[in-house]
């Protein structure tokens, strides 16, 4: 229940509509009780209308005469029915509105929170699973919340009002008729807990299934190229079968719960009949009084049955709420945010005895490096030595586990993340483009940028010519991940985006490694324009792309073993020359 109490925070902005919903709910419950109460006089009207005023305590005045009651009583039933219907609509609408807004706000908060999570969180959690929480878990919680808000209070209050009326009619008969209901509470709670656990496991499986789908569709060229259709189908089928089993178990529990409640209701009915027949024989209960009482019991059973279903939906929603709040409780990058504003580079960047570990695995140790403003530093080394990790420490995708990184003598941990990253452009082998126009991809996050600035950036990135040849030019939608473009075209768009950002620091991580020679030549011209005047870190396996670097830093065993120009390192006959020889001499 603590999870649902947390959801109440999202109700605050909608307190007025919630108040109106509660008012409608109270009116509905009272009118529902009145409808049950009017059944007795209605039956009396059919058989003995002369005794209605006296029996029901009405004043002995003309308006309540037996003759007038023949008109007033049906009219009262119609009025109560109208009030009941209007209040039911009001409660349903206002509660439904509040429920939808709460879910929309929760979905927005969850999405915003996910985008604020640290980079390492996304390394550990696949995109498909996170998408499932934003869609499937939220949708399941939406159903549970809507049902709960609309029905729980409305039907719950109706149960209270009807129970009071039944007790007022005949408290002894009410106690006998309701004796079985408390016995149903514990089994119903057991059913609810099972539904909650099954729902949570099912949603986890659904997330795994979404990950399988996401990976297969994203890598469809590899799937088809390697003939792995059957393999991917088997992976999907396993998760699909697991999910189907969980859903079947949930259906089984719901199937048991309904007849279980029916049995308890039948037991209550049987006890009521037994005791009522005894009272009628004894002359202490009239038949019409019993009919009125029985009608109220029948009206009471309907909201009780609805509440049982609501409780199961509530427990199912708690399973999803638990998964949602697991994400919302994950600390964001704000916990490592500084307070100072980074406005650029005046002198340079310095790594002082930097070390970094993934858990217990040490990747970098004792890194000491000074990079002057405007210097181009190439970082080389065998695969897995920590080149990408080293440059990922600069924008604080990861934080150092030892030592410090300084910009103009200030530890980067003192800067706000937003201001620090605003000074850095990143070009990587895995180009990230969006299913949007060429213009919006180049001007990503900057809608105020003019057409001329976008074209100027494209010209500098050697991309303007091919963009003009596209069907709609800069207004061409390039598909998910830029799938309608070649690898070189995608890379040039990412360069244009970085040029437009105009950040003083640049990180290039294998920016041309996946391109053919012709595409690389076109991209390299854009990269030269991009690197001009910027402090640049270059990671590349192709030595042709790093020869012009101001300095080359060689990593081995998680530490710097060599540094210098290309010519200097070739003469040393060390690690750099070994790597160079492997690439060019086989």
Secondary structure as GFF3:
##gff-version 3
##sequence-region A 1 586
A	DSSP	alpha_helix	2	7	.	.	.	ID=ss1
A	DSSP	three_ten_helix	8	14	.	.	.	ID=ss2
A	DSSP	alpha_helix	15	47	.	.	.	ID=ss3
A	DSSP	three_ten_helix	49	51	.	.	.	ID=ss4
A	DSSP	alpha_helix	52	55	.	.	.	ID=ss5
A	DSSP	three_ten_helix	62	64	.	.	.	ID=ss6
A	DSSP	alpha_helix	66	115	.	.	.	ID=ss7
A	DSSP	alpha_helix	119	124	.	.	.	ID=ss8
A	DSSP	alpha_helix	127	132	.	.	.	ID=ss9
A	DSSP	pi_helix	133	137	.	.	.	ID=ss10
A	DSSP	alpha_helix	138	147	.	.	.	ID=ss11
A	DSSP	pi_helix	148	152	.	.	.	ID=ss12
A	DSSP	alpha_helix	153	169	.	.	.	ID=ss13
A	DSSP	alpha_helix	171	177	.	.	.	ID=ss14
A	DSSP	alpha_helix	183	218	.	.	.	ID=ss15
A	DSSP	alpha_helix	220	225	.	.	.	ID=ss16
A	DSSP	alpha_helix	229	282	.	.	.	ID=ss17
A	DSSP	alpha_helix	287	328	.	.	.	ID=ss18
A	DSSP	three_ten_helix	333	336	.	.	.	ID=ss19
A	DSSP	beta_strand	348	358	.	.	.	ID=ss20
A	DSSP	beta_strand	361	372	.	.	.	ID=ss21
A	DSSP	beta_strand	376	380	.	.	.	ID=ss22
A	DSSP	alpha_helix	387	392	.	.	.	ID=ss23
A	DSSP	beta_strand	402	407	.	.	.	ID=ss24
A	DSSP	beta_strand	410	411	.	.	.	ID=ss25
A	DSSP	three_ten_helix	412	414	.	.	.	ID=ss26
A	DSSP	alpha_helix	417	421	.	.	.	ID=ss27
A	DSSP	beta_strand	424	428	.	.	.	ID=ss28
A	DSSP	alpha_helix	438	442	.	.	.	ID=ss29
A	DSSP	alpha_helix	451	460	.	.	.	ID=ss30
A	DSSP	alpha_helix	464	468	.	.	.	ID=ss31
A	DSSP	three_ten_helix	473	475	.	.	.	ID=ss32
A	DSSP	three_ten_helix	480	482	.	.	.	ID=ss33
A	DSSP	alpha_helix	487	501	.	.	.	ID=ss34
A	DSSP	beta_strand	505	509	.	.	.	ID=ss35
A	DSSP	alpha_helix	517	531	.	.	.	ID=ss36
A	DSSP	beta_strand	535	539	.	.	.	ID=ss37
A	DSSP	three_ten_helix	543	545	.	.	.	ID=ss38
A	DSSP	beta_strand	551	556	.	.	.	ID=ss39
A	DSSP	beta_strand	559	564	.	.	.	ID=ss40
A	DSSP	alpha_helix	566	572	.	.	.	ID=ss41
A	DSSP	alpha_helix	575	585	.	.	.	ID=ss42
###
